[in-house]
Amino acid sequence: MDMDSLVEATIAPRLPRIGEPAPQFEAPTTHGTLRLEDFQGSWVVLFSHPADFTPVCTTEFIGFAKAQPKLKELNTELLGLSIDSVYSHISWVRNVEEKMGIKIEFPVIADLNKEVASLYGMIMPGESKTETSRCVFIIDGDQMLRAMIYYPLTTGRNIDEIIRLIKALQTSDEYGVATPANWQPGDRVIIPPPQTQEAAEERVETEGVECKDWYFCTKELPEAK
Ligand code: BEZ
């Protein structure tokens, strides 16, 4: 290992990983000082955007604001972030309301010192050293990090996919199942692969379970989420 890599490996912050506790923080926001632990019991979509007063970010904020009622039904709160001041955030959300007619009701972190951005690895220096990329962290009610999505500066996120992802995670938690590619609520779900020969034999005989083979079994859920 060369010296640069050694220094990097030694001092680089450990980035968050799925299945681990979400890094805790306290930060100034448009709704006052907030701590991640204030959200305990709710799911959280923590998302970063590159900068206030930019067009793609504006479309995303409108998308998130419109999705907020659906997210509330999923016990999920939104928390935005960029490396801008709280005054810039206030001015931008007021502008979005005035020009686009959409009220931004979720808090936005003013991360001028890059503390939260660094903690979560939201800055991709290859893209920009001064802006956060379009990162999404899905945090559950126990404050565990459940999913991460990263988009580049030039591509606006698909908000429907974020909602779908939360529904899939909550469905997996509730029913102990997995969800296939492009799953939508109401679709059949996957029964996780069996861990023993006995379980492999049992599942193919279970009523309501459809198996293509012992490792690929699906079932319907009692109700669509
Ligand atoms: C935008 O939000 O429009 C944007 C921000 C940074 C780079 C490119 C586009």
Boltz pocket constraint, residues with backbone or C-beta under 6 A from the ligand:
constraints:
  - pocket:
      binder: B
      contacts: [[A, 50], [A, 51], [A, 54], [A, 55], [A, 56], [A, 57], [A, 58], [A, 153], [A, 154]]
      max_distance: 6.0
